Amino acid sequence: MRKRIGIISIFILLFSAFLVVWNHSYQEGLKEAYIPLDANRVTPIIPSESGVFQRSEYALDYAQMPIDENHQRSLSTYYNNRAYQGAPPSIPHPVKNEFSYGENTCLQCHQNGGFVQKFNAYAPVTPHPEMVNCRQCHVSQQTTILFKETDFVKLFPPSVGVNNALEGSPPIIPHQIQMRENCLACHAGPAAPKEIRVTHPERVNCRQCHVLNNNETEAIGIFIRNNDEE
């Protein structure tokens, strides 16, 4: 009898240990992949890259989707909707309610895109649908609120087709990707600007070939070769 109880006790202990190890492994697997921030860097590295894969389930749909020539977006309209390169786009159409929020209104069109008959255009897909307070960053163009005039000068956006290290090599990413980790949201589908629409959306790991370009650099001085060395 004691031998049987001992065997059962050992089995219970082993099973409990298995549950503890499995639960720890499962919880660790739920954590997002991240790169620790380095305070000594001029341009901090974005802490998460998991957003690249958020729309990977639609990759084959994007690859097989025909191009609607009559309703294509261009980079000129893309940048005209921003105060500066990298700024959150403004809202170019009337909103249902001045105090409406994205989870109930904006995401109806901008979470997965699609053609909006009312505006005769494809709705751009947001790369961060989890941030539901859209009006915190995106302001309406059509408003009666008075804005004060400034001497703000709009900078030129990066050019397309000149940011390859070598001819034929994958272009670098000319912008910061914080809150824009989801590449396919802007670079695939009918709402993507035609100049930057990717030709291979089925290759969902974009960061494997396309690297981030940090434009901020530190001056290292002028290099002078010392010819006096023997």
N, C-alpha and C positions, 0 to 999 in steps of 0.2 A: 504493500500500500504506500509506504513512504517513498519507495523507488518511483512509483507512478506519479506521486505528487511532485517529486523532484523533477521528473521529466517535463511535467506540465508547467512547472514554475520556470524552468529554463526556456521552454517554448514561448511562454508569455513574455519573458525578458527579451528574448531575441526579436519577437514580433514588435514589442514596444520600441526597441532600438531601431528597427527597420522603419517604423512610422516616424520617429524623430528625424532620422537621416533623410527620409523621403520628403518630409514636410520642409526641412531646411533647403534641400535641393530645389524643390518646387518654388519656394518663395524667392530664392536667389535667381531662378530663371525668369521670374516676373519682372525683375528690375531692368530698367532701360540701360542699354550700352552707353557709356559715357567716357569722356576724356576729362580728367581733372583740370580745372582752371589753373593756369600758371600766372601768378601776379606779376612776375618779372617780364612777361612778354609785352611788346608794344601793342599788338593786337591779340586779345585773348581768344583762345580756341573755343569754339562752340561746345557746350557740355554734352550735347546729345546728337547722335546721327541716326537714331532709330526711325526718325520721320521719313527718311528716304524710302522706306518700304511700305508706308501707310497706304498707298494707292496701287501697290503691286498687283492686287487682284484684278485690276482693270487694265493691266498692261496689254494683254492680247486683244481686248476690245479696242484699245487705242490704235493698235497696229492694223486692225482690219477695218477701221472706221474710214469711210470715204471723206474727202475734203469738200466742204461746201464753199465753192469759189465765190458765191454771192454774199457771204457773211463772214469773211475772214477778218481777223484783227491784224493790226500792224504795230510795229514798235513805236511809230509816231503817236498813235492814239494811246498806246500803253504808257508812254512817258508824259504825254500831255495831261494825263490824269493824276500826275504826281508833282508835288512841289519841288522835289529834287530826287535824284537817283537813289533808290533805297527807301524812300518815304512810303508810308502806307497810302494806297490809292484812295482818292476821294470818291464819294458816291455821286455818280453823274446823273442819277435819275431821282424823281420824287420818292420819298419814303412814306410808308403807310402812317407812321406816327413818329413825331419828333423824339419821343422817349422810348421807342421800340428797341428791342434787343435782338441779337443775332439768333439765339436759340429758337425763337418763335417766328421770326420774320426772315432775316438775311439768309439763314441756312436752308430755307425752303428752296432757294435757287442756287446758292453758292456752295453748298456742300458737295454736290455731285455734278453741277453744271446742267447743261441742256438748253434747248432753244426756248427763248421767252418771246412769245408772239406779241406781247404788249410793247416791247421795246425793239422788236425785230432784230434780235442779236442773241448770241450765245452767252450765257452767264459764266464769267470766269470762276474757276474752282479755287476756293480758299485753301492754302496749304496748312492752316491751323484751325480746323473746325472745332477743336476742343476749347478754344478761347471764345466763349459765347457772347461776351460783352463787346460786340463789334464797334459800337459807337464810341468806345473809349479811345480808339485810334483813328477810325475812319469818319471823316466829317462830310456833310452834304455840300455839294456845290450850289444847289438851289436853296437859298436861305434869305430871309429878310433881316438877319442879324447884321449889324454894322461891323465891318472889319477895318482896322486902321491901315492906311497905306504905309508901305515900307520900301526900302531901297534894296530889297533882297534880289540877288542875281542868281538865276538858275544855272547850275553847272551842266556841262554837256555829259550825257550818259556814255557808257563804254560802247565802242564800235563793235560790230559783229564781223567775224571773219579775220580779225587781225590779232587775236589773242591765243594763237597756237605757238607752242615752242618751236615746232618743226612743221614743215608742210605735210599735211596728212595726219598729224598727231591730234589727239583729242583736245578740244579747246578747254582752257582753264575756266574756272567759275569767276567771273569778274565782279562779283558782289558778295557781301557778307551773307551768310545763310541762316543766321539766327531768326527763328520763326518762319524760315523759308526752306527748311530741310527737305520738305516734300517736293522733290524735283518735278515729278509727273503732273503735279497740280498746275504748274505754269508752263511746262514745256511739252505737254501732250494734250491731245483732244482738240475739238473744233474751236475752243475759246483761246487756245494758245496763239500768241502772235506768230505769223507765218515765218518771220525771219529766225525765230529761235525754237520752232517746233522740231522736236527730236525725230529722227528717222528710224530709231530703234527703241521704242518704248518697252519692248519685251525684255530688254537688258536692264533689269530694275535696279541693280546695284551701281548707280551712277557714280558714286564716289570711288569706285574701283579704278576708273580711268580718268575722271575729271577731278582735278585737284583745285583747292581753294587758293585764290590769289589775294594775298594781303597787300594792299597798296601802301600801307604805312611802313616806312623803312627808317632805320637809324643811319645818320651820317657817320661814315667810317673814315672820313678824311681822304686826302689825296695819296695814292700809292706812289712811293719814290723808290726806285731800285738803287741799292747801294753797290756801285761798281768798284769800290775800293777793296772789296773782299778778295783775298787771295784764293 
